[in-house]
Amino acid sequence: MTDHARERCAERGIRPAQIEFVLKYGRLFHGPDCLVVYFGHREVQQHRARGSWIERLEGLTIVLKPDGRTVCTAFKNRNGLRGAGRKRDVLFAETA
């Protein structure tokens, strides 16, 4: 995890355990120069039985370096990934 990511997570109240959970169960997208893991409404529905705390993860987005090992930043975006990457005219492509 980069220093920037640690700082942003602290500011945004995102705990390391939440990052680990989202990395394990979130949807992976390939961005232009990064990987993005997103935990949206679909994932909340799938994991709701684990407890009510799952709902607080909705919209949690983690940006990784292209190697997939280093967290660059994390933020919450309940609106989903629509429009992500539009700046570069490149949309994220969901991986299977």
Rosetta blueprint (number, residue, H / E / L):
1 M L
2 T L
3 D H
4 H H
5 A H
6 R H
7 E H
8 R H
9 C H
10 A H
11 E H
12 R H
13 G L
14 I L
15 R L
16 P H
17 A H
18 Q H
19 I H
20 E H
21 F H
22 V H
23 L H
24 K H
25 Y H
26 G L
27 R E
28 L E
29 F E
30 H E
31 G L
32 P L
33 D L
34 C L
35 L E
36 V E
37 V E
38 Y E
39 F E
40 G L
41 H H
42 R H
43 E H
44 V H
45 Q H
46 Q H
47 H H
48 R H
49 A H
50 R H
51 G L
52 S H
53 W H
54 I H
55 E H
56 R H
57 L H
58 E L
59 G L
60 L E
61 T E
62 I E
63 V E
64 L E
65 K L
66 P L
67 D L
68 G L
69 R L
70 T L
71 V E
72 C E
73 T E
74 A E
75 F E
76 K E
77 N L
78 R L
79 N L
80 G L
81 L L
82 R L
83 G L
84 A L
85 G L
86 R H
87 K H
88 R H
89 D L
90 V L
91 L L
92 F L
93 A E
94 E E
95 T L
96 A L
